[in-house]
Amino acid sequence: MADSADSAAQSVAAQLPNEIGEHLRRNAPAQAGAGQPFDLHEFFERVTEREGVDQPDAVFHARVVLEVTDQATTGSLMKKVREQFPTTFDRLFEAGSAGRMRADDRAM
């Protein structure tokens, strides 16, 4: 599955504008499977910290990035990307930039 994740990341990078694709390539783990696993709550905390914004804004930005990336890529590429994440991330991938993100089964 690690090779699949690396392949999906490379495919996403190849389909994005050059500057964004190069950023993704430079910041991807050097070795497939070398990333750090974390849950959705930790993901939102990391985005919030990196952006220096309130968490609702960070969550919205993450939703927009996924939606735009889905629109900018072809085929079932985002489906392959989504398969690399635990099912707890499904609600993030499903949300899009409009409307509300469905509630989690546990409190955030």
C-alpha positions as CSV (number, residue, x, y, z in Angstrom):
1,M,0.0,0.0,0.0
2,A,2.9,2.4,0.6
3,D,3.9,2.1,-3.1
4,S,0.3,3.0,-4.0
5,A,0.4,6.1,-1.7
6,D,3.7,7.2,-3.4
7,S,2.3,6.6,-6.8
8,A,-0.9,8.6,-6.0
9,A,1.2,11.5,-4.6
10,Q,3.3,11.6,-7.7
11,S,0.2,11.4,-9.9
12,V,-1.4,14.3,-8.1
13,A,1.9,16.3,-8.3
14,A,2.1,15.7,-12.1
15,Q,-1.5,17.0,-12.7
16,L,-1.2,20.2,-10.7
17,P,0.4,23.4,-11.8
18,N,4.1,23.1,-11.8
19,E,4.8,25.3,-8.7
20,I,2.3,23.3,-6.6
21,G,3.4,20.0,-7.9
22,E,7.0,20.8,-7.1
23,H,6.1,21.8,-3.6
24,L,4.3,18.5,-3.1
25,R,7.3,16.6,-4.5
26,R,9.8,18.5,-2.3
27,N,7.7,18.0,0.9
28,A,6.7,14.4,0.4
29,P,8.5,11.8,2.6
30,A,11.7,10.7,0.9
31,Q,10.7,7.0,1.4
32,A,7.2,5.6,0.7
33,G,5.4,4.8,3.9
34,A,7.7,7.1,5.9
35,G,5.0,9.6,6.8
36,Q,3.5,10.0,10.3
37,P,0.1,8.5,10.9
38,F,-2.4,10.7,12.7
39,D,-6.1,11.1,13.1
40,L,-8.4,13.7,11.6
41,H,-8.4,15.8,14.8
42,E,-4.6,15.9,14.7
43,F,-4.7,16.8,11.0
44,F,-7.0,19.8,11.8
45,E,-4.7,20.9,14.6
46,R,-1.7,20.7,12.4
47,V,-3.4,22.7,9.6
48,T,-4.5,25.3,12.2
49,E,-1.0,25.7,13.6
50,R,0.7,25.9,10.1
51,E,-1.8,28.5,8.8
52,G,-1.9,30.5,12.0
53,V,-5.7,30.8,11.8
54,D,-8.7,29.7,13.8
55,Q,-9.6,26.0,13.5
56,P,-12.9,26.6,11.7
57,D,-11.0,28.5,9.0
58,A,-8.3,25.8,8.8
59,V,-10.9,23.1,8.4
60,F,-12.6,25.1,5.6
61,H,-9.3,25.6,3.9
62,A,-8.5,21.9,4.0
63,R,-11.9,21.2,2.5
64,V,-11.4,23.7,-0.3
65,V,-7.9,22.3,-1.1
66,L,-9.3,18.8,-1.5
67,E,-12.2,20.0,-3.6
68,V,-10.0,22.1,-6.0
69,T,-7.5,19.2,-6.2
70,D,-10.3,16.9,-7.2
71,Q,-11.4,19.3,-9.9
72,A,-7.9,19.8,-11.1
73,T,-7.1,16.1,-11.5
74,T,-8.5,13.6,-13.9
75,G,-9.7,10.0,-13.7
76,S,-10.2,8.5,-10.3
77,L,-7.0,10.0,-8.9
78,M,-8.6,11.5,-5.8
79,K,-10.3,8.2,-5.1
80,K,-6.9,6.6,-5.0
81,V,-5.6,9.4,-2.7
82,R,-8.6,9.0,-0.5
83,E,-8.0,5.2,-0.2
84,Q,-4.6,6.0,1.5
85,F,-6.4,7.6,4.5
86,P,-8.3,6.0,7.3
87,T,-12.1,6.0,7.0
88,T,-12.3,8.6,9.7
89,F,-11.1,11.1,7.0
90,D,-14.1,10.3,4.8
91,R,-16.2,13.2,6.1
92,L,-13.4,15.6,5.1
93,F,-13.2,14.2,1.6
94,E,-17.0,14.3,1.2
95,A,-17.6,17.8,2.6
96,G,-16.4,20.0,-0.3
97,S,-16.3,23.7,0.2
98,A,-20.1,24.3,0.5
99,G,-22.4,23.3,3.3
100,R,-21.5,21.6,6.5
101,M,-19.2,18.8,7.2
102,R,-21.1,15.8,8.7
103,A,-20.6,15.3,12.4
104,D,-18.1,12.8,13.7
105,D,-19.1,9.9,15.8
106,R,-17.0,11.3,18.6
107,A,-16.5,14.8,19.9
108,M,-13.6,16.8,18.4
